[in-house]
Amino acid sequence: MTTRIYAHASAAAAILLTAGACHPDLHPRWIGLSTLFTAVLFAWFARRCYAQARLERAVQQRLEWFHREDDEPFVPPAPCCSFWRHTDRQVHGPDCTRPAGARTTLTSEEEAAFAGLAAAFHRAGGAA
């Protein structure tokens, strides 16, 4: 909460200093330039405070989510078979508990289609 107030105050100061620096009656130009420099510093500080406030809010939301009492705690799923656990999740063994359709390997046509899709996403522009 305090960080957000500092961010608003710094942003307001940056706007006011910029408006003051643009006043036509400032005859020594170094006053205007130093005022603009100060406005840039306040704008930078406001941006940092806004980022810190977003971070604090995200941490607060995550802590609230983790400490909810109505839900059970998150438990990752158990490995489906020993082969899957020891082969970097690539191969499924005969004792696998997953459905047979989920354990099948790709045919050569499916592999070629997948390679084409992967190549399209790895290009500089992404998928077209």
Distance bins in CASP14 RR format, pairs under 12 A and 6 or more apart:
PFRMAT RR
TARGET T0000
AUTHOR 0000-0000-0000
RMODE 2
METHOD distances of the structure
MODEL  1
1 7 0 0 0 0 0 1 0 0 0 0 0
1 8 0 0 0 0 0 1 0 0 0 0 0
1 49 0 0 0 0 0 1 0 0 0 0 0
1 52 0 0 0 0 0 1 0 0 0 0 0
1 53 0 0 0 0 1 0 0 0 0 0 0
1 56 0 0 0 0 1 0 0 0 0 0 0
1 57 0 0 0 0 1 0 0 0 0 0 0
1 60 0 0 0 0 0 1 0 0 0 0 0
2 8 0 0 0 0 0 1 0 0 0 0 0
2 9 0 0 0 0 0 1 0 0 0 0 0
2 49 0 0 0 0 1 0 0 0 0 0 0
2 52 0 0 0 0 0 1 0 0 0 0 0
2 53 0 0 0 0 1 0 0 0 0 0 0
2 56 0 0 0 0 1 0 0 0 0 0 0
3 9 0 0 0 0 0 1 0 0 0 0 0
3 10 0 0 0 0 0 1 0 0 0 0 0
3 45 0 0 0 0 0 1 0 0 0 0 0
3 46 0 0 0 0 0 1 0 0 0 0 0
3 48 0 0 0 0 1 0 0 0 0 0 0
3 49 1 0 1 0 0 0 0 0 0 0 0
3 50 0 0 0 0 1 0 0 0 0 0 0
3 51 0 0 0 0 1 0 0 0 0 0 0
3 52 1 0 1 0 0 0 0 0 0 0 0
3 53 1 0 1 0 0 0 0 0 0 0 0
3 54 0 0 0 0 1 0 0 0 0 0 0
3 55 0 0 0 0 1 0 0 0 0 0 0
3 56 1 0 0 1 0 0 0 0 0 0 0
3 57 0 0 0 0 1 0 0 0 0 0 0
3 59 0 0 0 0 0 1 0 0 0 0 0
3 60 0 0 0 0 0 1 0 0 0 0 0
4 10 0 0 0 0 0 1 0 0 0 0 0
4 11 0 0 0 0 0 1 0 0 0 0 0
4 46 0 0 0 0 0 1 0 0 0 0 0
4 49 1 0 0 1 0 0 0 0 0 0 0
4 50 1 0 0 1 0 0 0 0 0 0 0
4 51 0 0 0 0 0 1 0 0 0 0 0
4 52 0 0 0 0 1 0 0 0 0 0 0
4 53 1 0 1 0 0 0 0 0 0 0 0
4 54 0 0 0 0 1 0 0 0 0 0 0
4 55 0 0 0 0 0 1 0 0 0 0 0
4 56 0 0 0 0 1 0 0 0 0 0 0
4 57 0 0 0 0 1 0 0 0 0 0 0
5 11 0 0 0 0 0 1 0 0 0 0 0
5 12 0 0 0 0 0 1 0 0 0 0 0
5 46 0 0 0 0 0 1 0 0 0 0 0
5 49 0 0 0 0 1 0 0 0 0 0 0
5 50 0 0 0 0 0 1 0 0 0 0 0
5 52 0 0 0 0 0 1 0 0 0 0 0
5 53 0 0 0 0 1 0 0 0 0 0 0
6 12 0 0 0 0 0 1 0 0 0 0 0
6 13 0 0 0 0 0 1 0 0 0 0 0
6 42 0 0 0 0 0 1 0 0 0 0 0
6 45 1 0 0 1 0 0 0 0 0 0 0
6 46 1 0 0 1 0 0 0 0 0 0 0
6 47 0 0 0 0 0 1 0 0 0 0 0
6 48 0 0 0 0 1 0 0 0 0 0 0
6 49 1 0 1 0 0 0 0 0 0 0 0
6 50 0 0 0 0 1 0 0 0 0 0 0
6 51 0 0 0 0 0 1 0 0 0 0 0
6 52 0 0 0 0 1 0 0 0 0 0 0
6 53 0 0 0 0 1 0 0 0 0 0 0
6 56 0 0 0 0 0 1 0 0 0 0 0
7 13 0 0 0 0 0 1 0 0 0 0 0
7 14 0 0 0 0 0 1 0 0 0 0 0
7 42 0 0 0 0 0 1 0 0 0 0 0
7 43 0 0 0 0 0 1 0 0 0 0 0
7 44 0 0 0 0 0 1 0 0 0 0 0
7 45 0 0 0 0 1 0 0 0 0 0 0
7 46 1 0 1 0 0 0 0 0 0 0 0
7 47 0 0 0 0 1 0 0 0 0 0 0
7 48 0 0 0 0 1 0 0 0 0 0 0
7 49 1 1 0 0 0 0 0 0 0 0 0
7 50 1 0 1 0 0 0 0 0 0 0 0
7 51 0 0 0 0 1 0 0 0 0 0 0
7 52 1 0 0 1 0 0 0 0 0 0 0
7 53 1 0 1 0 0 0 0 0 0 0 0
7 54 0 0 0 0 1 0 0 0 0 0 0
7 56 0 0 0 0 0 1 0 0 0 0 0
8 14 0 0 0 0 0 1 0 0 0 0 0
8 15 0 0 0 0 0 1 0 0 0 0 0
8 42 0 0 0 0 0 1 0 0 0 0 0
8 45 0 0 0 0 0 1 0 0 0 0 0
8 46 1 0 0 1 0 0 0 0 0 0 0
8 49 0 0 0 0 1 0 0 0 0 0 0
8 50 0 0 0 0 1 0 0 0 0 0 0
8 53 0 0 0 0 1 0 0 0 0 0 0
9 15 0 0 0 0 0 1 0 0 0 0 0
9 16 0 0 0 0 0 1 0 0 0 0 0
9 42 0 0 0 0 1 0 0 0 0 0 0
9 45 0 0 0 0 1 0 0 0 0 0 0
9 46 0 0 0 0 1 0 0 0 0 0 0
9 49 0 0 0 0 1 0 0 0 0 0 0
9 50 0 0 0 0 0 1 0 0 0 0 0
10 16 0 0 0 0 0 1 0 0 0 0 0
10 17 0 0 0 0 0 1 0 0 0 0 0
10 38 0 0 0 0 0 1 0 0 0 0 0
10 39 0 0 0 0 0 1 0 0 0 0 0
10 40 0 0 0 0 0 1 0 0 0 0 0
10 41 0 0 0 0 1 0 0 0 0 0 0
10 42 1 0 1 0 0 0 0 0 0 0 0
10 43 1 0 0 1 0 0 0 0 0 0 0
10 44 0 0 0 0 1 0 0 0 0 0 0
10 45 1 0 1 0 0 0 0 0 0 0 0
10 46 1 1 0 0 0 0 0 0 0 0 0
10 47 0 0 0 0 1 0 0 0 0 0 0
10 48 0 0 0 0 1 0 0 0 0 0 0
10 49 1 0 0 1 0 0 0 0 0 0 0
10 50 0 0 0 0 1 0 0 0 0 0 0
10 52 0 0 0 0 0 1 0 0 0 0 0
10 53 0 0 0 0 0 1 0 0 0 0 0
11 17 0 0 0 0 0 1 0 0 0 0 0
11 18 0 0 0 0 0 1 0 0 0 0 0
11 39 0 0 0 0 0 1 0 0 0 0 0
11 42 1 0 0 1 0 0 0 0 0 0 0
11 43 1 0 0 1 0 0 0 0 0 0 0
11 44 0 0 0 0 0 1 0 0 0 0 0
11 45 0 0 0 0 1 0 0 0 0 0 0
11 46 1 0 1 0 0 0 0 0 0 0 0
11 47 0 0 0 0 1 0 0 0 0 0 0
11 48 0 0 0 0 0 1 0 0 0 0 0
11 49 0 0 0 0 1 0 0 0 0 0 0
11 50 0 0 0 0 1 0 0 0 0 0 0
11 53 0 0 0 0 0 1 0 0 0 0 0
12 18 0 0 0 0 0 1 0 0 0 0 0
12 19 0 0 0 0 0 1 0 0 0 0 0
12 39 0 0 0 0 0 1 0 0 0 0 0
12 42 0 0 0 0 1 0 0 0 0 0 0
12 43 0 0 0 0 0 1 0 0 0 0 0
12 45 0 0 0 0 0 1 0 0 0 0 0
12 46 0 0 0 0 1 0 0 0 0 0 0
13 19 0 0 0 0 0 1 0 0 0 0 0
13 20 0 0 0 0 0 1 0 0 0 0 0
13 35 0 0 0 0 0 1 0 0 0 0 0
13 38 0 0 0 0 1 0 0 0 0 0 0
13 39 1 0 0 1 0 0 0 0 0 0 0
13 40 0 0 0 0 0 1 0 0 0 0 0
13 41 0 0 0 0 1 0 0 0 0 0 0
13 42 1 0 1 0 0 0 0 0 0 0 0
13 43 0 0 0 0 1 0 0 0 0 0 0
13 44 0 0 0 0 0 1 0 0 0 0 0
13 45 0 0 0 0 1 0 0 0 0 0 0
13 46 0 0 0 0 1 0 0 0 0 0 0
13 49 0 0 0 0 0 1 0 0 0 0 0
14 20 0 0 0 0 0 1 0 0 0 0 0
14 21 0 0 0 0 0 1 0 0 0 0 0
14 35 0 0 0 0 0 1 0 0 0 0 0
14 36 0 0 0 0 1 0 0 0 0 0 0
14 37 0 0 0 0 0 1 0 0 0 0 0
14 38 0 0 0 0 1 0 0 0 0 0 0
14 39 1 0 1 0 0 0 0 0 0 0 0
14 40 1 0 0 1 0 0 0 0 0 0 0
14 41 0 0 0 0 1 0 0 0 0 0 0
14 42 1 1 0 0 0 0 0 0 0 0 0
14 43 1 0 1 0 0 0 0 0 0 0 0
14 44 0 0 0 0 1 0 0 0 0 0 0
14 45 0 0 0 0 1 0 0 0 0 0 0
14 46 1 0 0 1 0 0 0 0 0 0 0
14 47 0 0 0 0 1 0 0 0 0 0 0
14 49 0 0 0 0 0 1 0 0 0 0 0
15 21 0 0 0 0 0 1 0 0 0 0 0
15 22 0 0 0 0 0 1 0 0 0 0 0
15 39 1 0 0 1 0 0 0 0 0 0 0
15 42 0 0 0 0 1 0 0 0 0 0 0
15 43 0 0 0 0 1 0 0 0 0 0 0
15 46 0 0 0 0 1 0 0 0 0 0 0
16 22 0 0 0 0 0 1 0 0 0 0 0
16 23 0 0 0 0 0 1 0 0 0 0 0
16 35 0 0 0 0 1 0 0 0 0 0 0
16 38 0 0 0 0 0 1 0 0 0 0 0
16 39 0 0 0 0 1 0 0 0 0 0 0
16 42 0 0 0 0 1 0 0 0 0 0 0
16 43 0 0 0 0 0 1 0 0 0 0 0
17 23 0 0 0 0 0 1 0 0 0 0 0
17 31 0 0 0 0 0 1 0 0 0 0 0
17 32 0 0 0 0 1 0 0 0 0 0 0
17 33 0 0 0 0 0 1 0 0 0 0 0
17 34 0 0 0 0 1 0 0 0 0 0 0
17 35 1 0 1 0 0 0 0 0 0 0 0
17 36 1 0 0 1 0 0 0 0 0 0 0
17 37 0 0 0 0 1 0 0 0 0 0 0
17 38 1 0 1 0 0 0 0 0 0 0 0
17 39 1 1 0 0 0 0 0 0 0 0 0
17 40 0 0 0 0 1 0 0 0 0 0 0
17 41 0 0 0 0 1 0 0 0 0 0 0
17 42 1 0 0 1 0 0 0 0 0 0 0
17 43 0 0 0 0 1 0 0 0 0 0 0
17 45 0 0 0 0 0 1 0 0 0 0 0
17 46 0 0 0 0 0 1 0 0 0 0 0
18 32 0 0 0 0 0 1 0 0 0 0 0
18 35 1 0 0 1 0 0 0 0 0 0 0
18 36 1 0 0 1 0 0 0 0 0 0 0
18 37 0 0 0 0 0 1 0 0 0 0 0
18 38 0 0 0 0 1 0 0 0 0 0 0
18 39 1 0 1 0 0 0 0 0 0 0 0
18 40 0 0 0 0 1 0 0 0 0 0 0
18 41 0 0 0 0 0 1 0 0 0 0 0
18 42 0 0 0 0 1 0 0 0 0 0 0
18 43 0 0 0 0 1 0 0 0 0 0 0
19 26 0 0 0 0 0 1 0 0 0 0 0
19 32 0 0 0 0 0 1 0 0 0 0 0
19 35 0 0 0 0 1 0 0 0 0 0 0
19 36 0 0 0 0 0 1 0 0 0 0 0
19 39 0 0 0 0 1 0 0 0 0 0 0
20 26 1 0 0 1 0 0 0 0 0 0 0
20 31 0 0 0 0 1 0 0 0 0 0 0
20 32 1 0 0 1 0 0 0 0 0 0 0
20 34 0 0 0 0 0 1 0 0 0 0 0
20 35 1 0 0 1 0 0 0 0 0 0 0
20 36 0 0 0 0 1 0 0 0 0 0 0
20 38 0 0 0 0 0 1 0 0 0 0 0
20 39 0 0 0 0 1 0 0 0 0 0 0
21 29 0 0 0 0 1 0 0 0 0 0 0
21 30 0 0 0 0 0 1 0 0 0 0 0
21 31 0 0 0 0 1 0 0 0 0 0 0
21 32 1 0 1 0 0 0 0 0 0 0 0
21 33 1 0 0 1 0 0 0 0 0 0 0
21 34 0 0 0 0 1 0 0 0 0 0 0
21 35 1 1 0 0 0 0 0 0 0 0 0
21 36 1 0 1 0 0 0 0 0 0 0 0
21 37 0 0 0 0 1 0 0 0 0 0 0
21 38 0 0 0 0 1 0 0 0 0 0 0
21 39 1 0 0 1 0 0 0 0 0 0 0
21 40 0 0 0 0 0 1 0 0 0 0 0
21 42 0 0 0 0 0 1 0 0 0 0 0
22 32 0 0 0 0 1 0 0 0 0 0 0
22 33 0 0 0 0 0 1 0 0 0 0 0
22 35 0 0 0 0 1 0 0 0 0 0 0
22 36 0 0 0 0 1 0 0 0 0 0 0
22 39 0 0 0 0 0 1 0 0 0 0 0
23 29 0 0 0 0 0 1 0 0 0 0 0
23 31 0 0 0 0 1 0 0 0 0 0 0
23 32 0 0 0 0 1 0 0 0 0 0 0
23 35 0 0 0 0 1 0 0 0 0 0 0
23 36 0 0 0 0 0 1 0 0 0 0 0
24 32 0 0 0 0 0 1 0 0 0 0 0
25 31 0 0 0 0 0 1 0 0 0 0 0
25 32 0 0 0 0 0 1 0 0 0 0 0
26 32 1 0 1 0 0 0 0 0 0 0 0
26 33 0 0 0 0 1 0 0 0 0 0 0
26 34 0 0 0 0 0 1 0 0 0 0 0
26 35 1 0 0 1 0 0 0 0 0 0 0
26 36 0 0 0 0 0 1 0 0 0 0 0
28 34 0 0 0 0 1 0 0 0 0 0 0
28 35 0 0 0 0 0 1 0 0 0 0 0
29 35 0 0 0 0 0 1 0 0 0 0 0
29 36 0 0 0 0 0 1 0 0 0 0 0
30 36 0 0 0 0 0 1 0 0 0 0 0
30 37 0 0 0 0 0 1 0 0 0 0 0
31 37 0 0 0 0 0 1 0 0 0 0 0
31 38 0 0 0 0 0 1 0 0 0 0 0
32 38 0 0 0 0 1 0 0 0 0 0 0
32 39 0 0 0 0 1 0 0 0 0 0 0
33 39 0 0 0 0 0 1 0 0 0 0 0
33 40 0 0 0 0 0 1 0 0 0 0 0
34 40 0 0 0 0 0 1 0 0 0 0 0
34 41 0 0 0 0 0 1 0 0 0 0 0
35 41 0 0 0 0 0 1 0 0 0 0 0
35 42 0 0 0 0 0 1 0 0 0 0 0
36 42 0 0 0 0 0 1 0 0 0 0 0
36 43 0 0 0 0 0 1 0 0 0 0 0
37 43 0 0 0 0 0 1 0 0 0 0 0
37 44 0 0 0 0 0 1 0 0 0 0 0
38 44 0 0 0 0 0 1 0 0 0 0 0
38 45 0 0 0 0 0 1 0 0 0 0 0
39 45 0 0 0 0 0 1 0 0 0 0 0
39 46 0 0 0 0 0 1 0 0 0 0 0
40 46 0 0 0 0 0 1 0 0 0 0 0
40 47 0 0 0 0 0 1 0 0 0 0 0
41 47 0 0 0 0 0 1 0 0 0 0 0
41 48 0 0 0 0 0 1 0 0 0 0 0
42 48 0 0 0 0 0 1 0 0 0 0 0
42 49 0 0 0 0 0 1 0 0 0 0 0
43 49 0 0 0 0 0 1 0 0 0 0 0
43 50 0 0 0 0 0 1 0 0 0 0 0
44 50 0 0 0 0 0 1 0 0 0 0 0
44 51 0 0 0 0 0 1 0 0 0 0 0
45 51 0 0 0 0 0 1 0 0 0 0 0
45 52 0 0 0 0 0 1 0 0 0 0 0
46 52 0 0 0 0 0 1 0 0 0 0 0
46 53 0 0 0 0 0 1 0 0 0 0 0
47 53 0 0 0 0 0 1 0 0 0 0 0
47 54 0 0 0 0 0 1 0 0 0 0 0
48 54 0 0 0 0 0 1 0 0 0 0 0
48 55 0 0 0 0 0 1 0 0 0 0 0
49 55 0 0 0 0 0 1 0 0 0 0 0
49 56 0 0 0 0 0 1 0 0 0 0 0
50 56 0 0 0 0 0 1 0 0 0 0 0
50 57 0 0 0 0 0 1 0 0 0 0 0
51 57 0 0 0 0 0 1 0 0 0 0 0
51 58 0 0 0 0 0 1 0 0 0 0 0
52 58 0 0 0 0 0 1 0 0 0 0 0
52 59 0 0 0 0 0 1 0 0 0 0 0
53 59 0 0 0 0 0 1 0 0 0 0 0
53 60 0 0 0 0 0 1 0 0 0 0 0
54 60 0 0 0 0 0 1 0 0 0 0 0
54 61 0 0 0 0 0 1 0 0 0 0 0
55 61 0 0 0 0 0 1 0 0 0 0 0
55 62 0 0 0 0 0 1 0 0 0 0 0
56 62 0 0 0 0 0 1 0 0 0 0 0
56 63 0 0 0 0 0 1 0 0 0 0 0
57 63 0 0 0 0 0 1 0 0 0 0 0
57 64 0 0 0 0 0 1 0 0 0 0 0
58 64 0 0 0 0 0 1 0 0 0 0 0
58 65 0 0 0 0 0 1 0 0 0 0 0
59 65 0 0 0 0 0 1 0 0 0 0 0
59 66 0 0 0 0 0 1 0 0 0 0 0
60 66 0 0 0 0 0 1 0 0 0 0 0
60 67 0 0 0 0 0 1 0 0 0 0 0
61 67 0 0 0 0 0 1 0 0 0 0 0
61 68 0 0 0 0 0 1 0 0 0 0 0
62 68 0 0 0 0 0 1 0 0 0 0 0
64 70 0 0 0 0 0 1 0 0 0 0 0
64 71 0 0 0 0 0 1 0 0 0 0 0
65 71 0 0 0 0 1 0 0 0 0 0 0
65 73 0 0 0 0 0 1 0 0 0 0 0
65 74 0 0 0 0 0 1 0 0 0 0 0
66 73 0 0 0 0 1 0 0 0 0 0 0
66 74 0 0 0 0 1 0 0 0 0 0 0
67 73 0 0 0 0 0 1 0 0 0 0 0
68 74 0 0 0 0 0 1 0 0 0 0 0
77 84 0 0 0 0 0 1 0 0 0 0 0
77 85 0 0 0 0 0 1 0 0 0 0 0
77 89 0 0 0 0 0 1 0 0 0 0 0
77 97 0 0 0 0 0 1 0 0 0 0 0
77 98 0 0 0 0 0 1 0 0 0 0 0
78 84 0 0 0 0 0 1 0 0 0 0 0
78 85 0 0 0 0 1 0 0 0 0 0 0
78 97 0 0 0 0 1 0 0 0 0 0 0
78 98 0 0 0 0 0 1 0 0 0 0 0
79 85 1 0 1 0 0 0 0 0 0 0 0
79 86 0 0 0 0 1 0 0 0 0 0 0
79 87 0 0 0 0 0 1 0 0 0 0 0
79 88 0 0 0 0 0 1 0 0 0 0 0
79 89 0 0 0 0 1 0 0 0 0 0 0
79 92 0 0 0 0 0 1 0 0 0 0 0
79 93 0 0 0 0 0 1 0 0 0 0 0
79 95 0 0 0 0 0 1 0 0 0 0 0
79 96 0 0 0 0 1 0 0 0 0 0 0
79 97 0 0 0 0 1 0 0 0 0 0 0
79 98 0 0 0 0 0 1 0 0 0 0 0
80 89 0 0 0 0 1 0 0 0 0 0 0
80 91 0 0 0 0 0 1 0 0 0 0 0
80 92 1 0 0 1 0 0 0 0 0 0 0
80 93 0 0 0 0 1 0 0 0 0 0 0
80 94 0 0 0 0 0 1 0 0 0 0 0
80 95 0 0 0 0 1 0 0 0 0 0 0
80 96 1 0 1 0 0 0 0 0 0 0 0
80 97 1 0 1 0 0 0 0 0 0 0 0
80 98 1 0 1 0 0 0 0 0 0 0 0
80 99 0 0 0 0 0 1 0 0 0 0 0
80 102 0 0 0 0 1 0 0 0 0 0 0
80 103 0 0 0 0 1 0 0 0 0 0 0
81 87 0 0 0 0 1 0 0 0 0 0 0
81 89 0 0 0 0 0 1 0 0 0 0 0
81 90 0 0 0 0 0 1 0 0 0 0 0
81 91 0 0 0 0 1 0 0 0 0 0 0
81 92 1 0 1 0 0 0 0 0 0 0 0
81 93 1 0 1 0 0 0 0 0 0 0 0
81 94 0 0 0 0 1 0 0 0 0 0 0
81 95 1 0 1 0 0 0 0 0 0 0 0
81 96 1 1 0 0 0 0 0 0 0 0 0
81 97 1 0 0 1 0 0 0 0 0 0 0
81 98 1 0 0 1 0 0 0 0 0 0 0
81 102 0 0 0 0 0 1 0 0 0 0 0
81 103 0 0 0 0 1 0 0 0 0 0 0
82 89 0 0 0 0 0 1 0 0 0 0 0
82 91 0 0 0 0 0 1 0 0 0 0 0
82 92 0 0 0 0 1 0 0 0 0 0 0
82 93 1 0 0 1 0 0 0 0 0 0 0
82 94 0 0 0 0 0 1 0 0 0 0 0
82 95 1 0 0 1 0 0 0 0 0 0 0
82 96 0 0 0 0 1 0 0 0 0 0 0
82 97 0 0 0 0 0 1 0 0 0 0 0
83 89 0 0 0 0 1 0 0 0 0 0 0
83 90 0 0 0 0 1 0 0 0 0 0 0
83 91 1 0 1 0 0 0 0 0 0 0 0
83 92 1 0 1 0 0 0 0 0 0 0 0
83 93 1 1 0 0 0 0 0 0 0 0 0
83 94 0 0 0 0 1 0 0 0 0 0 0
83 95 0 0 0 0 1 0 0 0 0 0 0
83 96 1 0 0 1 0 0 0 0 0 0 0
83 97 0 0 0 0 0 1 0 0 0 0 0
83 98 0 0 0 0 0 1 0 0 0 0 0
83 103 0 0 0 0 0 1 0 0 0 0 0
84 90 1 0 0 1 0 0 0 0 0 0 0
84 91 1 0 0 1 0 0 0 0 0 0 0
84 92 1 0 1 0 0 0 0 0 0 0 0
84 93 1 0 0 1 0 0 0 0 0 0 0
84 94 0 0 0 0 0 1 0 0 0 0 0
84 95 0 0 0 0 0 1 0 0 0 0 0
84 96 1 0 0 1 0 0 0 0 0 0 0
84 97 0 0 0 0 1 0 0 0 0 0 0
84 98 0 0 0 0 1 0 0 0 0 0 0
84 102 0 0 0 0 0 1 0 0 0 0 0
84 103 0 0 0 0 1 0 0 0 0 0 0
85 91 0 0 0 0 0 1 0 0 0 0 0
85 92 0 0 0 0 0 1 0 0 0 0 0
85 93 0 0 0 0 0 1 0 0 0 0 0
85 95 0 0 0 0 0 1 0 0 0 0 0
85 96 0 0 0 0 0 1 0 0 0 0 0
86 92 0 0 0 0 0 1 0 0 0 0 0
86 93 0 0 0 0 0 1 0 0 0 0 0
87 93 0 0 0 0 1 0 0 0 0 0 0
87 96 0 0 0 0 0 1 0 0 0 0 0
89 96 0 0 0 0 0 1 0 0 0 0 0
89 98 0 0 0 0 0 1 0 0 0 0 0
90 103 0 0 0 0 0 1 0 0 0 0 0
90 105 0 0 0 0 0 1 0 0 0 0 0
91 103 0 0 0 0 1 0 0 0 0 0 0
91 105 0 0 0 0 1 0 0 0 0 0 0
92 98 1 0 0 1 0 0 0 0 0 0 0
92 99 0 0 0 0 0 1 0 0 0 0 0
92 100 0 0 0 0 1 0 0 0 0 0 0
92 101 0 0 0 0 0 1 0 0 0 0 0
92 102 0 0 0 0 1 0 0 0 0 0 0
92 103 1 0 1 0 0 0 0 0 0 0 0
92 104 0 0 0 0 1 0 0 0 0 0 0
92 105 0 0 0 0 1 0 0 0 0 0 0
93 100 0 0 0 0 0 1 0 0 0 0 0
93 103 1 0 0 1 0 0 0 0 0 0 0
93 105 0 0 0 0 0 1 0 0 0 0 0
94 100 0 0 0 0 0 1 0 0 0 0 0
94 103 0 0 0 0 1 0 0 0 0 0 0
95 103 0 0 0 0 0 1 0 0 0 0 0
96 102 0 0 0 0 1 0 0 0 0 0 0
96 103 1 0 1 0 0 0 0 0 0 0 0
96 104 0 0 0 0 0 1 0 0 0 0 0
97 103 0 0 0 0 1 0 0 0 0 0 0
98 104 0 0 0 0 0 1 0 0 0 0 0
104 110 0 0 0 0 1 0 0 0 0 0 0
105 111 0 0 0 0 1 0 0 0 0 0 0
105 114 0 0 0 0 0 1 0 0 0 0 0
106 112 0 0 0 0 1 0 0 0 0 0 0
106 113 0 0 0 0 1 0 0 0 0 0 0
106 114 1 0 0 1 0 0 0 0 0 0 0
106 115 0 0 0 0 1 0 0 0 0 0 0
106 117 0 0 0 0 0 1 0 0 0 0 0
107 113 0 0 0 0 1 0 0 0 0 0 0
107 114 0 0 0 0 0 1 0 0 0 0 0
108 114 0 0 0 0 0 1 0 0 0 0 0
108 115 0 0 0 0 0 1 0 0 0 0 0
109 115 0 0 0 0 0 1 0 0 0 0 0
109 116 0 0 0 0 0 1 0 0 0 0 0
110 116 0 0 0 0 0 1 0 0 0 0 0
110 117 0 0 0 0 0 1 0 0 0 0 0
111 117 0 0 0 0 0 1 0 0 0 0 0
111 118 0 0 0 0 0 1 0 0 0 0 0
112 118 0 0 0 0 0 1 0 0 0 0 0
112 119 0 0 0 0 0 1 0 0 0 0 0
113 119 0 0 0 0 0 1 0 0 0 0 0
113 120 0 0 0 0 0 1 0 0 0 0 0
114 120 0 0 0 0 0 1 0 0 0 0 0
114 121 0 0 0 0 0 1 0 0 0 0 0
115 121 0 0 0 0 0 1 0 0 0 0 0
115 122 0 0 0 0 0 1 0 0 0 0 0
116 122 0 0 0 0 1 0 0 0 0 0 0
116 123 0 0 0 0 0 1 0 0 0 0 0
116 127 0 0 0 0 0 1 0 0 0 0 0
117 123 0 0 0 0 0 1 0 0 0 0 0
117 126 0 0 0 0 0 1 0 0 0 0 0
117 127 1 0 0 1 0 0 0 0 0 0 0
117 128 0 0 0 0 0 1 0 0 0 0 0
118 126 0 0 0 0 0 1 0 0 0 0 0
118 127 0 0 0 0 0 1 0 0 0 0 0
119 125 0 0 0 0 0 1 0 0 0 0 0
119 126 0 0 0 0 0 1 0 0 0 0 0
119 127 0 0 0 0 0 1 0 0 0 0 0
119 128 0 0 0 0 0 1 0 0 0 0 0
120 126 1 0 0 1 0 0 0 0 0 0 0
120 127 1 0 1 0 0 0 0 0 0 0 0
120 128 1 0 0 1 0 0 0 0 0 0 0
121 127 1 0 1 0 0 0 0 0 0 0 0
121 128 0 0 0 0 0 1 0 0 0 0 0
END
